[in-house]
Amino acid sequence: MPVHYNMKKKAPMKKAPKMKPLNKPRKQLSPLQKKLMESHKKHHTAKHMAEMKKMMKKGFCFEQAHNRSMKSVGK
């Protein structure tokens, strides 16, 4: 095997920052969020939709809630 002398060691990879809610927690979804969820439910299961709704009430935006529910619940 050849020896490589001028090779720099790579820095260890940093962990991705933990996702934080963008908005304040709320009791109900906004009319825009309700409209988005209505069109979104055609493509996803009830379990996925329930998880998204729960996260959006905690303050996560639509995209954040979708990504997290895809990881935890799936489609």
All heavy atoms as a GROMACS GRO file, in nm:
protein
  612
    1MET      N    1   0.083  -0.118   0.000
    1MET     CA    2   0.000   0.000   0.000
    1MET      C    3   0.087   0.125   0.000
    1MET      O    4   0.184   0.133   0.076
    1MET     CB    5  -0.086   0.003   0.125
    1MET     CG    6  -0.197  -0.094   0.128
    1MET     SD    7  -0.338   0.008   0.108
    1MET     CE    8  -0.441  -0.079   0.007
    2PRO      N    9   0.053   0.223  -0.080
    2PRO     CA   10   0.131   0.347  -0.081
    2PRO      C   11   0.104   0.430   0.045
    2PRO      O   12  -0.003   0.423   0.104
    2PRO     CB   13   0.081   0.420  -0.205
    2PRO     CG   14  -0.051   0.362  -0.235
    2PRO     CD   15  -0.049   0.222  -0.184
    3VAL      N   16   0.201   0.506   0.083
    3VAL     CA   17   0.190   0.590   0.202
    3VAL      C   18   0.159   0.732   0.156
    3VAL      O   19   0.226   0.786   0.068
    3VAL     CB   20   0.320   0.588   0.284
    3VAL    CG1   21   0.307   0.678   0.405
    3VAL    CG2   22   0.352   0.446   0.326
    4HIS      N   23   0.059   0.794   0.215
    4HIS     CA   24   0.020   0.931   0.180
    4HIS      C   25   0.060   1.023   0.294
    4HIS      O   26   0.002   1.018   0.401
    4HIS     CB   27  -0.131   0.938   0.154
    4HIS     CG   28  -0.176   0.846   0.047
    4HIS    ND1   29  -0.155   0.871  -0.085
    4HIS    CD2   30  -0.240   0.726   0.052
    4HIS    CE1   31  -0.205   0.773  -0.158
    4HIS    NE2   32  -0.256   0.683  -0.077
    5TYR      N   33   0.159   1.108   0.271
    5TYR     CA   34   0.213   1.190   0.378
    5TYR      C   35   0.138   1.320   0.400
    5TYR      O   36   0.122   1.363   0.512
    5TYR     CB   37   0.360   1.222   0.350
    5TYR     CG   38   0.447   1.101   0.364
    5TYR    CD1   39   0.492   1.034   0.252
    5TYR    CD2   40   0.481   1.052   0.489
    5TYR    CE1   41   0.572   0.921   0.264
    5TYR    CE2   42   0.559   0.940   0.502
    5TYR     CZ   43   0.605   0.875   0.389
    5TYR     OH   44   0.682   0.764   0.403
    6ASN      N   45   0.091   1.386   0.300
    6ASN     CA   46   0.030   1.517   0.314
    6ASN      C   47  -0.123   1.510   0.326
    6ASN      O   48  -0.193   1.601   0.287
    6ASN     CB   49   0.068   1.607   0.196
    6ASN     CG   50   0.215   1.641   0.201
    6ASN    OD1   51   0.272   1.648   0.308
    6ASN    ND2   52   0.275   1.660   0.086
    7MET      N   53  -0.173   1.404   0.380
    7MET     CA   54  -0.318   1.389   0.397
    7MET      C   55  -0.359   1.448   0.532
    7MET      O   56  -0.303   1.411   0.636
    7MET     CB   57  -0.359   1.241   0.393
    7MET     CG   58  -0.329   1.172   0.262
    7MET     SD   59  -0.438   1.225   0.131
    7MET     CE   60  -0.589   1.154   0.185
    8LYS      N   61  -0.452   1.542   0.529
    8LYS     CA   62  -0.503   1.600   0.653
    8LYS      C   63  -0.614   1.513   0.706
    8LYS      O   64  -0.692   1.456   0.630
    8LYS     CB   65  -0.556   1.741   0.629
    8LYS     CG   66  -0.450   1.841   0.591
    8LYS     CD   67  -0.511   1.978   0.574
    8LYS     CE   68  -0.404   2.077   0.535
    8LYS     NZ   69  -0.461   2.211   0.516
    9LYS      N   70  -0.622   1.504   0.837
    9LYS     CA   71  -0.730   1.427   0.898
    9LYS      C   72  -0.859   1.507   0.888
    9LYS      O   73  -0.859   1.629   0.906
    9LYS     CB   74  -0.699   1.396   1.044
    9LYS     CG   75  -0.588   1.297   1.061
    9LYS     CD   76  -0.572   1.260   1.206
    9LYS     CE   77  -0.463   1.156   1.221
    9LYS     NZ   78  -0.448   1.115   1.360
   10LYS      N   79  -0.966   1.439   0.860
   10LYS     CA   80  -1.095   1.505   0.850
   10LYS      C   81  -1.149   1.530   0.991
   10LYS      O   82  -1.133   1.447   1.080
   10LYS     CB   83  -1.194   1.420   0.772
   10LYS     CG   84  -1.159   1.407   0.626
   10LYS     CD   85  -1.264   1.328   0.553
   10LYS     CE   86  -1.228   1.315   0.407
   10LYS     NZ   87  -1.326   1.234   0.334
   11ALA      N   88  -1.213   1.643   1.007
   11ALA     CA   89  -1.276   1.674   1.134
   11ALA      C   90  -1.399   1.586   1.152
   11ALA      O   91  -1.465   1.549   1.055
   11ALA     CB   92  -1.317   1.821   1.138
   12PRO      N   93  -1.430   1.547   1.276
   12PRO     CA   94  -1.549   1.465   1.297
   12PRO      C   95  -1.675   1.540   1.255
   12PRO      O   96  -1.683   1.662   1.268
   12PRO     CB   97  -1.549   1.437   1.447
   12PRO     CG   98  -1.457   1.537   1.506
   12PRO     CD   99  -1.362   1.579   1.398
   13MET      N  100  -1.772   1.466   1.203
   13MET     CA  101  -1.896   1.528   1.155
   13MET      C  102  -1.977   1.582   1.273
   13MET      O  103  -1.984   1.518   1.379
   13MET     CB  104  -1.981   1.427   1.078
   13MET     CG  105  -1.920   1.389   0.946
   13MET     SD  106  -2.024   1.278   0.852
   13MET     CE  107  -2.165   1.379   0.824
   14LYS      N  108  -2.034   1.700   1.254
   14LYS     CA  109  -2.119   1.759   1.357
   14LYS      C  110  -2.260   1.704   1.344
   14LYS      O  111  -2.306   1.675   1.234
   14LYS     CB  112  -2.124   1.911   1.340
   14LYS     CG  113  -1.993   1.979   1.364
   14LYS     CD  114  -2.006   2.129   1.346
   14LYS     CE  115  -1.873   2.198   1.363
   14LYS     NZ  116  -1.884   2.342   1.340
   15LYS      N  117  -2.326   1.689   1.456
   15LYS     CA  118  -2.464   1.644   1.453
   15LYS      C  119  -2.552   1.758   1.404
   15LYS      O  120  -2.524   1.876   1.429
   15LYS     CB  121  -2.510   1.603   1.592
   15LYS     CG  122  -2.448   1.474   1.640
   15LYS     CD  123  -2.506   1.432   1.772
   15LYS     CE  124  -2.446   1.302   1.818
   15LYS     NZ  125  -2.501   1.260   1.946
   16ALA      N  126  -2.658   1.723   1.336
   16ALA     CA  127  -2.753   1.824   1.288
   16ALA      C  128  -2.820   1.888   1.409
   16ALA      O  129  -2.851   1.820   1.508
   16ALA     CB  130  -2.857   1.759   1.198
   17PRO      N  131  -2.843   2.019   1.405
   17PRO     CA  132  -2.907   2.083   1.519
   17PRO      C  133  -3.050   2.030   1.537
   17PRO      O  134  -3.118   1.995   1.441
   17PRO     CB  135  -2.910   2.231   1.481
   17PRO     CG  136  -2.888   2.234   1.334
   17PRO     CD  137  -2.814   2.110   1.298
   18LYS      N  138  -3.091   2.022   1.663
   18LYS     CA  139  -3.225   1.971   1.694
   18LYS      C  140  -3.329   2.069   1.641
   18LYS      O  141  -3.315   2.190   1.656
   18LYS     CB  142  -3.237   1.956   1.845
   18LYS     CG  143  -3.354   1.873   1.887
   18LYS     CD  144  -3.349   1.843   2.035
   18LYS     CE  145  -3.462   1.752   2.072
   18LYS     NZ  146  -3.459   1.719   2.214
   19MET      N  147  -3.433   2.016   1.579
   19MET     CA  148  -3.536   2.099   1.518
   19MET      C  149  -3.622   2.162   1.628
   19MET      O  150  -3.669   2.093   1.719
   19MET     CB  151  -3.622   2.014   1.426
   19MET     CG  152  -3.703   2.093   1.327
   19MET     SD  153  -3.802   1.990   1.218
   19MET     CE  154  -3.681   1.891   1.138
   20LYS      N  155  -3.641   2.292   1.620
   20LYS     CA  156  -3.722   2.364   1.717
   20LYS      C  157  -3.847   2.417   1.649
   20LYS      O  158  -3.844   2.448   1.530
   20LYS     CB  159  -3.644   2.482   1.774
   20LYS     CG  160  -3.524   2.442   1.856
   20LYS     CD  161  -3.453   2.565   1.908
   20LYS     CE  162  -3.327   2.527   1.983
   20LYS     NZ  163  -3.254   2.644   2.028
   21PRO      N  164  -3.956   2.430   1.723
   21PRO     CA  165  -4.077   2.488   1.664
   21PRO      C  166  -4.053   2.632   1.618
   21PRO      O  167  -3.984   2.708   1.684
   21PRO     CB  168  -4.178   2.485   1.778
   21PRO     CG  169  -4.126   2.388   1.876
   21PRO     CD  170  -3.978   2.387   1.860
   22LEU      N  171  -4.109   2.667   1.503
   22LEU     CA  172  -4.095   2.803   1.451
   22LEU      C  173  -4.200   2.897   1.510
   22LEU      O  174  -4.178   3.016   1.520
   22LEU     CB  175  -4.108   2.803   1.298
   22LEU     CG  176  -3.994   2.740   1.220
   22LEU    CD1  177  -4.027   2.740   1.072
   22LEU    CD2  178  -3.865   2.814   1.244
   23ASN      N  179  -4.315   2.843   1.542
   23ASN     CA  180  -4.427   2.925   1.589
   23ASN      C  181  -4.459   2.896   1.734
   23ASN      O  182  -4.406   2.802   1.794
   23ASN     CB  183  -4.550   2.896   1.502
   23ASN     CG  184  -4.521   2.913   1.354
   23ASN    OD1  185  -4.459   3.010   1.315
   23ASN    ND2  186  -4.563   2.817   1.275
   24LYS      N  187  -4.550   2.975   1.789
   24LYS     CA  188  -4.595   2.953   1.926
   24LYS      C  189  -4.694   2.838   1.928
   24LYS      O  190  -4.768   2.817   1.831
   24LYS     CB  191  -4.666   3.078   1.979
   24LYS     CG  192  -4.575   3.197   1.998
   24LYS     CD  193  -4.654   3.313   2.050
   24LYS     CE  194  -4.568   3.437   2.060
   24LYS     NZ  195  -4.646   3.553   2.103
   25PRO      N  196  -4.700   2.763   2.038
   25PRO     CA  197  -4.804   2.659   2.049
   25PRO      C  198  -4.943   2.722   2.041
   25PRO      O  199  -4.963   2.836   2.082
   25PRO     CB  200  -4.779   2.600   2.188
   25PRO     CG  201  -4.637   2.632   2.219
   25PRO     CD  202  -4.609   2.762   2.150
   26ARG      N  203  -5.038   2.648   1.985
   26ARG     CA  204  -5.174   2.699   1.969
   26ARG      C  205  -5.274   2.589   1.996
   26ARG      O  206  -5.239   2.472   1.997
   26ARG     CB  207  -5.193   2.758   1.830
   26ARG     CG  208  -5.152   2.663   1.718
   26ARG     CD  209  -5.174   2.714   1.580
   26ARG     NE  210  -5.095   2.831   1.552
   26ARG     CZ  211  -5.133   2.928   1.472
   26ARG    NH1  212  -5.246   2.922   1.408
   26ARG    NH2  213  -5.058   3.032   1.450
   27LYS      N  214  -5.399   2.628   2.018
   27LYS     CA  215  -5.503   2.530   2.048
   27LYS      C  216  -5.567   2.475   1.922
   27LYS      O  217  -5.613   2.361   1.921
   27LYS     CB  218  -5.611   2.592   2.137
   27LYS     CG  219  -5.558   2.625   2.274
   27LYS     CD  220  -5.664   2.678   2.365
   27LYS     CE  221  -5.601   2.710   2.500
   27LYS     NZ  222  -5.699   2.752   2.597
   28GLN      N  223  -5.572   2.554   1.815
   28GLN     CA  224  -5.631   2.510   1.690
   28GLN      C  225  -5.538   2.547   1.575
   28GLN      O  226  -5.454   2.636   1.588
   28GLN     CB  227  -5.765   2.580   1.666
   28GLN     CG  228  -5.875   2.533   1.756
   28GLN     CD  229  -6.006   2.599   1.716
   28GLN    OE1  230  -6.007   2.712   1.667
   28GLN    NE2  231  -6.115   2.528   1.737
   29LEU      N  232  -5.558   2.478   1.463
   29LEU     CA  233  -5.481   2.512   1.343
   29LEU      C  234  -5.543   2.634   1.278
   29LEU      O  235  -5.663   2.658   1.288
   29LEU     CB  236  -5.483   2.395   1.244
   29LEU     CG  237  -5.424   2.263   1.293
   29LEU    CD1  238  -5.435   2.159   1.182
   29LEU    CD2  239  -5.280   2.280   1.335
   30SER      N  240  -5.461   2.710   1.209
   30SER     CA  241  -5.511   2.828   1.137
   30SER      C  242  -5.590   2.782   1.014
   30SER      O  243  -5.575   2.667   0.970
   30SER     CB  244  -5.394   2.916   1.095
   30SER     OG  245  -5.320   2.853   0.993
   31PRO      N  246  -5.671   2.869   0.956
   31PRO     CA  247  -5.746   2.831   0.834
   31PRO      C  248  -5.654   2.785   0.719
   31PRO      O  249  -5.687   2.691   0.648
   31PRO     CB  250  -5.820   2.959   0.797
   31PRO     CG  251  -5.834   3.034   0.924
   31PRO     CD  252  -5.710   3.001   1.004
   32LEU      N  253  -5.539   2.848   0.704
   32LEU     CA  254  -5.445   2.808   0.600
   32LEU      C  255  -5.391   2.667   0.627
   32LEU      O  256  -5.382   2.584   0.537
   32LEU     CB  257  -5.329   2.907   0.589
   32LEU     CG  258  -5.220   2.870   0.489
   32LEU    CD1  259  -5.276   2.870   0.347
   32LEU    CD2  260  -5.104   2.966   0.499
   33GLN      N  261  -5.358   2.640   0.753
   33GLN     CA  262  -5.308   2.507   0.789
   33GLN      C  263  -5.414   2.401   0.767
   33GLN      O  264  -5.384   2.292   0.719
   33GLN     CB  265  -5.261   2.505   0.935
   33GLN     CG  266  -5.132   2.580   0.959
   33GLN     CD  267  -5.096   2.588   1.105
   33GLN    OE1  268  -5.184   2.598   1.192
   33GLN    NE2  269  -4.969   2.584   1.134
   34LYS      N  270  -5.538   2.433   0.799
   34LYS     CA  271  -5.648   2.338   0.778
   34LYS      C  272  -5.663   2.306   0.629
   34LYS      O  273  -5.683   2.191   0.591
   34LYS     CB  274  -5.779   2.394   0.832
   34LYS     CG  275  -5.786   2.394   0.983
   34LYS     CD  276  -5.917   2.452   1.030
   34LYS     CE  277  -5.921   2.460   1.182
   34LYS     NZ  278  -6.043   2.523   1.232
   35LYS      N  279  -5.651   2.408   0.545
   35LYS     CA  280  -5.662   2.390   0.401
   35LYS      C  281  -5.548   2.301   0.349
   35LYS      O  282  -5.570   2.211   0.268
   35LYS     CB  283  -5.659   2.526   0.332
   35LYS     CG  284  -5.681   2.522   0.184
   35LYS     CD  285  -5.679   2.662   0.126
   35LYS     CE  286  -5.683   2.659  -0.025
   35LYS     NZ  287  -5.669   2.791  -0.083
   36LEU      N  288  -5.426   2.327   0.398
   36LEU     CA  289  -5.311   2.245   0.357
   36LEU      C  290  -5.328   2.100   0.400
   36LEU      O  291  -5.299   2.008   0.324
   36LEU     CB  292  -5.183   2.301   0.419
   36LEU     CG  293  -5.123   2.425   0.356
   36LEU    CD1  294  -5.013   2.481   0.444
   36LEU    CD2  295  -5.069   2.395   0.218
   37MET      N  296  -5.377   2.080   0.522
   37MET     CA  297  -5.396   1.945   0.573
   37MET      C  298  -5.502   1.870   0.493
   37MET      O  299  -5.491   1.750   0.471
   37MET     CB  300  -5.434   1.949   0.722
   37MET     CG  301  -5.325   2.000   0.811
   37MET     SD  302  -5.186   1.890   0.827
   37MET     CE  303  -5.247   1.785   0.955
   38GLU      N  304  -5.606   1.940   0.451
   38GLU     CA  305  -5.714   1.879   0.373
   38GLU      C  306  -5.661   1.823   0.241
   38GLU      O  307  -5.694   1.710   0.203
   38GLU     CB  308  -5.824   1.982   0.347
   38GLU     CG  309  -5.953   1.924   0.297
   38GLU     CD  310  -6.021   1.833   0.396
   38GLU    OE1  311  -6.014   1.858   0.518
   38GLU    OE2  312  -6.081   1.733   0.352
   39SER      N  313  -5.577   1.899   0.172
   39SER     CA  314  -5.523   1.850   0.046
   39SER      C  315  -5.412   1.747   0.069
   39SER      O  316  -5.388   1.661  -0.015
   39SER     CB  317  -5.470   1.965  -0.038
   39SER     OG  318  -5.362   2.027   0.026
   40HIS      N  319  -5.348   1.753   0.183
   40HIS     CA  320  -5.237   1.663   0.216
   40HIS      C  321  -5.286   1.524   0.253
   40HIS      O  322  -5.216   1.426   0.231
   40HIS     CB  323  -5.158   1.725   0.332
   40HIS     CG  324  -5.028   1.661   0.362
   40HIS    ND1  325  -4.921   1.664   0.277
   40HIS    CD2  326  -4.986   1.590   0.470
   40HIS    CE1  327  -4.819   1.600   0.331
   40HIS    NE2  328  -4.856   1.553   0.448
   41LYS      N  329  -5.407   1.514   0.307
   41LYS     CA  330  -5.454   1.385   0.358
   41LYS      C  331  -5.485   1.283   0.248
   41LYS      O  332  -5.496   1.165   0.277
   41LYS     CB  333  -5.574   1.403   0.450
   41LYS     CG  334  -5.706   1.427   0.385
   41LYS     CD  335  -5.813   1.437   0.491
   41LYS     CE  336  -5.950   1.447   0.429
   41LYS     NZ  337  -6.053   1.458   0.532
   42LYS      N  338  -5.492   1.328   0.124
   42LYS     CA  339  -5.516   1.236   0.012
   42LYS      C  340  -5.399   1.140  -0.005
   42LYS      O  341  -5.416   1.028  -0.052
   42LYS     CB  342  -5.536   1.313  -0.118
   42LYS     CG  343  -5.656   1.403  -0.119
   42LYS     CD  344  -5.657   1.488  -0.245
   42LYS     CE  345  -5.762   1.596  -0.234
   42LYS     NZ  346  -5.752   1.695  -0.342
   43HIS      N  347  -5.280   1.184   0.033
   43HIS     CA  348  -5.158   1.108   0.007
   43HIS      C  349  -5.103   1.036   0.129
   43HIS      O  350  -5.002   0.965   0.116
   43HIS     CB  351  -5.050   1.202  -0.046
   43HIS     CG  352  -5.095   1.286  -0.161
   43HIS    ND1  353  -5.112   1.236  -0.287
   43HIS    CD2  354  -5.130   1.417  -0.168
   43HIS    CE1  355  -5.155   1.332  -0.367
   43HIS    NE2  356  -5.165   1.444  -0.298
   44HIS      N  357  -5.163   1.055   0.248
   44HIS     CA  358  -5.104   1.001   0.370
   44HIS      C  359  -5.209   0.934   0.458
   44HIS      O  360  -5.329   0.960   0.447
   44HIS     CB  361  -5.032   1.112   0.448
   44HIS     CG  362  -4.915   1.168   0.374
   44HIS    ND1  363  -4.794   1.105   0.368
   44HIS    CD2  364  -4.903   1.280   0.299
   44HIS    CE1  365  -4.710   1.176   0.294
   44HIS    NE2  366  -4.774   1.283   0.251
   45THR      N  367  -5.159   0.851   0.551
   45THR     CA  368  -5.247   0.776   0.641
   45THR      C  369  -5.301   0.864   0.753
   45THR      O  370  -5.249   0.974   0.778
   45THR     CB  371  -5.170   0.659   0.705
   45THR    OG1  372  -5.062   0.712   0.784
   45THR    CG2  373  -5.114   0.565   0.601
   46ALA      N  374  -5.403   0.813   0.820
   46ALA     CA  375  -5.463   0.887   0.931
   46ALA      C  376  -5.363   0.904   1.045
   46ALA      O  377  -5.361   1.007   1.113
   46ALA     CB  378  -5.588   0.814   0.980
   47LYS      N  379  -5.279   0.803   1.067
   47LYS     CA  380  -5.178   0.811   1.173
   47LYS      C  381  -5.078   0.922   1.145
   47LYS      O  382  -5.040   0.998   1.234
   47LYS     CB  383  -5.108   0.676   1.184
   47LYS     CG  384  -5.025   0.658   1.307
   47LYS     CD  385  -4.974   0.515   1.314
   47LYS     CE  386  -4.892   0.495   1.439
   47LYS     NZ  387  -4.836   0.360   1.447
   48HIS      N  388  -5.036   0.933   1.019
   48HIS     CA  389  -4.943   1.039   0.977
   48HIS      C  390  -5.008   1.175   0.998
   48HIS      O  391  -4.945   1.268   1.050
   48HIS     CB  392  -4.906   1.018   0.830
   48HIS     CG  393  -4.827   1.130   0.769
   48HIS    ND1  394  -4.691   1.131   0.769
   48HIS    CD2  395  -4.865   1.243   0.706
   48HIS    CE1  396  -4.648   1.241   0.708
   48HIS    NE2  397  -4.753   1.311   0.668
   49MET      N  398  -5.133   1.188   0.958
   49MET     CA  399  -5.203   1.316   0.970
   49MET      C  400  -5.222   1.356   1.116
   49MET      O  401  -5.206   1.473   1.153
   49MET     CB  402  -5.339   1.309   0.899
   49MET     CG  403  -5.328   1.284   0.750
   49MET     SD  404  -5.226   1.403   0.662
   49MET     CE  405  -5.322   1.551   0.680
   50ALA      N  406  -5.254   1.259   1.203
   50ALA     CA  407  -5.272   1.288   1.345
   50ALA      C  408  -5.141   1.336   1.407
   50ALA      O  409  -5.140   1.431   1.487
   50ALA     CB  410  -5.323   1.164   1.417
   51GLU      N  411  -5.031   1.272   1.369
   51GLU     CA  412  -4.900   1.312   1.420
   51GLU      C  413  -4.865   1.454   1.374
   51GLU      O  414  -4.816   1.536   1.452
   51GLU     CB  415  -4.794   1.213   1.371
   51GLU     CG  416  -4.657   1.236   1.426
   51GLU     CD  417  -4.642   1.197   1.571
   51GLU    OE1  418  -4.729   1.126   1.624
   51GLU    OE2  419  -4.543   1.240   1.631
   52MET      N  420  -4.893   1.484   1.248
   52MET     CA  421  -4.867   1.618   1.196
   52MET      C  422  -4.949   1.723   1.269
   52MET      O  423  -4.899   1.829   1.306
   52MET     CB  424  -4.900   1.624   1.046
   52MET     CG  425  -4.788   1.583   0.956
   52MET     SD  426  -4.822   1.620   0.785
   52MET     CE  427  -4.804   1.796   0.779
   53LYS      N  428  -5.077   1.694   1.290
   53LYS     CA  429  -5.166   1.789   1.357
   53LYS      C  430  -5.116   1.818   1.498
   53LYS      O  431  -5.113   1.933   1.541
   53LYS     CB  432  -5.308   1.732   1.360
   53LYS     CG  433  -5.410   1.828   1.411
   53LYS     CD  434  -5.549   1.769   1.396
   53LYS     CE  435  -5.655   1.867   1.443
   53LYS     NZ  436  -5.789   1.813   1.428
   54LYS      N  437  -5.073   1.712   1.567
   54LYS     CA  438  -5.021   1.727   1.703
   54LYS      C  439  -4.898   1.817   1.704
   54LYS      O  440  -4.886   1.908   1.789
   54LYS     CB  441  -4.988   1.588   1.759
   54LYS     CG  442  -4.944   1.588   1.903
   54LYS     CD  443  -4.926   1.447   1.954
   54LYS     CE  444  -4.793   1.394   1.907
   54LYS     NZ  445  -4.760   1.262   1.961
   55MET      N  446  -4.808   1.796   1.609
   55MET     CA  447  -4.686   1.877   1.604
   55MET      C  448  -4.714   2.021   1.564
   55MET      O  449  -4.652   2.113   1.616
   55MET     CB  450  -4.587   1.816   1.506
   55MET     CG  451  -4.517   1.695   1.560
   55MET     SD  452  -4.388   1.644   1.450
   55MET     CE  453  -4.410   1.469   1.457
   56MET      N  454  -4.809   2.041   1.472
   56MET     CA  455  -4.842   2.177   1.430
   56MET      C  456  -4.906   2.255   1.545
   56MET      O  457  -4.884   2.375   1.557
   56MET     CB  458  -4.934   2.173   1.308
   56MET     CG  459  -4.858   2.130   1.182
   56MET     SD  460  -4.961   2.095   1.042
   56MET     CE  461  -4.998   2.259   0.986
   57LYS      N  462  -4.980   2.187   1.631
   57LYS     CA  463  -5.036   2.255   1.748
   57LYS      C  464  -4.927   2.291   1.848
   57LYS      O  465  -4.941   2.387   1.923
   57LYS     CB  466  -5.141   2.165   1.815
   57LYS     CG  467  -5.272   2.163   1.741
   57LYS     CD  468  -5.374   2.081   1.817
   57LYS     CE  469  -5.508   2.082   1.748
   57LYS     NZ  470  -5.608   2.003   1.822
   58LYS      N  471  -4.818   2.213   1.848
   58LYS     CA  472  -4.705   2.244   1.937
   58LYS      C  473  -4.626   2.364   1.886
   58LYS      O  474  -4.546   2.420   1.959
   58LYS     CB  475  -4.612   2.124   1.948
   58LYS     CG  476  -4.663   2.014   2.036
   58LYS     CD  477  -4.560   1.904   2.046
   58LYS     CE  478  -4.611   1.789   2.131
   58LYS     NZ  479  -4.512   1.680   2.138
   59GLY      N  480  -4.644   2.400   1.757
   59GLY     CA  481  -4.575   2.517   1.705
   59GLY      C  482  -4.487   2.490   1.584
   59GLY      O  483  -4.426   2.582   1.531
   60PHE      N  484  -4.476   2.364   1.542
   60PHE     CA  485  -4.396   2.333   1.425
   60PHE      C  486  -4.470   2.378   1.300
   60PHE      O  487  -4.592   2.374   1.294
   60PHE     CB  488  -4.369   2.182   1.415
   60PHE     CG  489  -4.272   2.133   1.519
   60PHE    CD1  490  -4.316   2.079   1.638
   60PHE    CD2  491  -4.135   2.142   1.498
   60PHE    CE1  492  -4.228   2.034   1.733
   60PHE    CE2  493  -4.046   2.097   1.591
   60PHE     CZ  494  -4.092   2.043   1.710
   61CYS      N  495  -4.396   2.421   1.198
   61CYS     CA  496  -4.460   2.460   1.072
   61CYS      C  497  -4.498   2.333   0.996
   61CYS      O  498  -4.461   2.222   1.034
   61CYS     CB  499  -4.368   2.550   0.989
   61CYS     SG  500  -4.229   2.465   0.914
   62PHE      N  501  -4.570   2.349   0.887
   62PHE     CA  502  -4.621   2.236   0.809
   62PHE      C  503  -4.506   2.145   0.763
   62PHE      O  504  -4.513   2.023   0.780
   62PHE     CB  505  -4.699   2.289   0.688
   62PHE     CG  506  -4.761   2.181   0.605
   62PHE    CD1  507  -4.886   2.131   0.637
   62PHE    CD2  508  -4.695   2.131   0.494
   62PHE    CE1  509  -4.943   2.032   0.560
   62PHE    CE2  510  -4.753   2.032   0.417
   62PHE     CZ  511  -4.877   1.982   0.450
   63GLU      N  512  -4.402   2.205   0.708
   63GLU     CA  513  -4.290   2.126   0.654
   63GLU      C  514  -4.215   2.050   0.764
   63GLU      O  515  -4.181   1.933   0.748
   63GLU     CB  516  -4.195   2.217   0.578
   63GLU     CG  517  -4.088   2.143   0.501
   63GLU     CD  518  -4.000   2.235   0.419
   63GLU    OE1  519  -4.031   2.354   0.408
   63GLU    OE2  520  -3.900   2.185   0.366
   64GLN      N  521  -4.191   2.116   0.876
   64GLN     CA  522  -4.123   2.051   0.987
   64GLN      C  523  -4.206   1.934   1.038
   64GLN      O  524  -4.154   1.825   1.062
   64GLN     CB  525  -4.101   2.149   1.102
   64GLN     CG  526  -3.995   2.251   1.079
   64GLN     CD  527  -3.986   2.348   1.196
   64GLN    OE1  528  -4.087   2.389   1.251
   64GLN    NE2  529  -3.866   2.385   1.232
   65ALA      N  530  -4.335   1.957   1.056
   65ALA     CA  531  -4.424   1.852   1.106
   65ALA      C  532  -4.428   1.734   1.009
   65ALA      O  533  -4.426   1.619   1.051
   65ALA     CB  534  -4.565   1.908   1.127
   66HIS      N  535  -4.430   1.763   0.881
   66HIS     CA  536  -4.433   1.657   0.780
   66HIS      C  537  -4.306   1.574   0.786
   66HIS      O  538  -4.311   1.450   0.789
   66HIS     CB  539  -4.452   1.716   0.641
   66HIS     CG  540  -4.443   1.614   0.532
   66HIS    ND1  541  -4.541   1.521   0.509
   66HIS    CD2  542  -4.346   1.590   0.442
   66HIS    CE1  543  -4.504   1.444   0.408
   66HIS    NE2  544  -4.386   1.484   0.366
   67ASN      N  545  -4.190   1.639   0.789
   67ASN     CA  546  -4.063   1.568   0.791
   67ASN      C  547  -4.050   1.482   0.915
   67ASN      O  548  -4.005   1.366   0.907
   67ASN     CB  549  -3.946   1.665   0.780
   67ASN     CG  550  -3.937   1.730   0.644
   67ASN    OD1  551  -3.986   1.676   0.545
   67ASN    ND2  552  -3.875   1.847   0.638
   68ARG      N  553  -4.088   1.535   1.029
   68ARG     CA  554  -4.077   1.458   1.153
   68ARG      C  555  -4.174   1.341   1.156
   68ARG      O  556  -4.139   1.232   1.202
   68ARG     CB  557  -4.099   1.549   1.273
   68ARG     CG  558  -3.980   1.642   1.295
   68ARG     CD  559  -3.998   1.722   1.417
   68ARG     NE  560  -3.989   1.634   1.533
   68ARG     CZ  561  -3.952   1.674   1.653
   68ARG    NH1  562  -3.919   1.798   1.673
   68ARG    NH2  563  -3.948   1.590   1.753
   69SER      N  564  -4.294   1.361   1.106
   69SER     CA  565  -4.392   1.251   1.108
   69SER      C  566  -4.354   1.144   1.004
   69SER      O  567  -4.382   1.026   1.023
   69SER     CB  568  -4.534   1.300   1.088
   69SER     OG  569  -4.549   1.361   0.963
   70MET      N  570  -4.289   1.183   0.895
   70MET     CA  571  -4.242   1.084   0.798
   70MET      C  572  -4.135   0.995   0.862
   70MET      O  573  -4.130   0.875   0.837
   70MET     CB  574  -4.186   1.151   0.673
   70MET     CG  575  -4.290   1.204   0.578
   70MET     SD  576  -4.398   1.077   0.512
   70MET     CE  577  -4.290   1.003   0.392
   71LYS      N  578  -4.050   1.054   0.945
   71LYS     CA  579  -3.946   0.976   1.010
   71LYS      C  580  -4.003   0.886   1.118
   71LYS      O  581  -3.964   0.771   1.131
   71LYS     CB  582  -3.840   1.068   1.072
   71LYS     CG  583  -3.746   1.126   0.971
   71LYS     CD  584  -3.639   1.209   1.037
   71LYS     CE  585  -3.547   1.268   0.932
   71LYS     NZ  586  -3.444   1.354   0.991
   72SER      N  587  -4.097   0.937   1.198
   72SER     CA  588  -4.147   0.859   1.310
   72SER      C  589  -4.258   0.762   1.270
   72SER      O  590  -4.258   0.648   1.311
   72SER     CB  591  -4.197   0.953   1.421
   72SER     OG  592  -4.307   1.028   1.376
   73VAL      N  593  -4.353   0.805   1.189
   73VAL     CA  594  -4.470   0.723   1.155
   73VAL      C  595  -4.457   0.661   1.016
   73VAL      O  596  -4.493   0.546   0.996
   73VAL     CB  597  -4.600   0.809   1.161
   73VAL    CG1  598  -4.720   0.728   1.120
   73VAL    CG2  599  -4.618   0.865   1.301
   74GLY      N  600  -4.410   0.737   0.922
   74GLY     CA  601  -4.405   0.692   0.783
   74GLY      C  602  -4.520   0.751   0.707
   74GLY      O  603  -4.585   0.845   0.751
   75LYS      N  604  -4.550   0.695   0.592
   75LYS     CA  605  -4.655   0.750   0.507
   75LYS      C  606  -4.789   0.715   0.562
   75LYS      O  607  -4.885   0.780   0.559
   75LYS     CB  608  -4.639   0.697   0.365
   75LYS     CG  609  -4.728   0.767   0.268
   75LYS     CD  610  -4.692   0.733   0.128
   75LYS     CE  611  -4.784   0.812   0.035
   75LYS     NZ  612  -4.752   0.801  -0.100
   0.00000   0.00000   0.00000
